Amino acid sequence: MLMKLNINDRAALSIKNNTKRIEIRANKEDSKRDYSKLKRDDVIEFTSDNLGIFYVKVKEVNHYNSLDELFTLEGTRYTTSSTDVKEEAIQNVSKLDGYEEAIKKNGVYAIHIEYLYSKNTVWEELYEKAKNVRNPRNISGMISAGGVGAAILTKNHNIYTGVCIDTASTLGMCGERNAIANMITNGENEIVKLVCVDSKGNIGSPCGACREYMMQLSKNSKNIEILRDFNTKKIVKLEELIPDWWGNNRV
């Protein structure tokens, strides 16, 4: 499930910086949103004035009868972006429009979240993940790995990474296919964006085998956006790299 919520800029920045990991919400009578329906691995689309649209994954949802109970059990370190003092945190949340009455009637939710990415900086974030996953090393006398890194963003807003594995007898795989294997292992098959970073930190392009592999994943694979230039943010769609694909009528 995807739930769309507004959030203030201070809280949004704290979430992106990983200093706020719990969002506090209450079910108000005039709202169509029911936070009790949120489950683990659901995605929340937050919108803030400065950060814009960004996504988080729900890790856990806990219901409490009062703010005092919530802050006693959850603490203040990751629940609030304004204060570490419990009494002040209770006052700040109670001041929110309609929250005091809603909490008295319906209780309050502590939604544990994990930051995924921001729409405004998604290419930068994918690049950093692809670059950082690299770790060039020799696995054995016949296998080396980690020279190239890849990061893929899926339709479900998840990011998966992988590194190239080079072996004797052509048994290895590219970083893109390694990331795809990670994605498939986690139950997904539809890619939205891809970034590949070579051993020098430059943007790379998927080889012919990776292009073919991606095209076979989904009928929508032709629309996968691939970063071609980090500075200009130039992108190319997969169908431009593999025109007149032979399997168009079979996916």
Beta strands, then each sheet from edge to edge (+ up, - down):
strand 1: 2-6
strand 2: 22-25
strand 3: 43-48
strand 4: 52-64
strand 5: 108-118
strand 6: 137-138
strand 7: 143-154
strand 8: 159-167
strand 9: 191-197
strand 10: 225-229
strand 11: 234-237
sheet 1: 1+ 3+ 4- 5+ 2-
sheet 2: 6+ 7- 8+
sheet 3: 6+ 7- 9+ 10+ 11-
end
